[in-house]
Amino acid sequence: MAVIDEVKQVLGETLQLGARADGFSEETKLFGAVAEFDSMAVVTVVTALEERFGIYVEDDEIEAEVFATVGSLADFVNQKLTS
């Protein structure tokens, strides 16, 4: 499964979006656009991504740009996986 598909799955599960997450694309805006994706949800999503991908996200890596779109979040995960 591609990273972006797993990221969409994590978003769907943690934000309880159901099938809505299946329709997300790389350009789908997240923070400020998906009502369920607020500042508290960021922590939940980061924790779920850490568990799913076996990565660790430092506090100073949590920036608005990372959570701007599904694609930017998937790119961030890819970078963590290759570093």
Beta strands, then each sheet from edge to edge (+ up, - down):
end
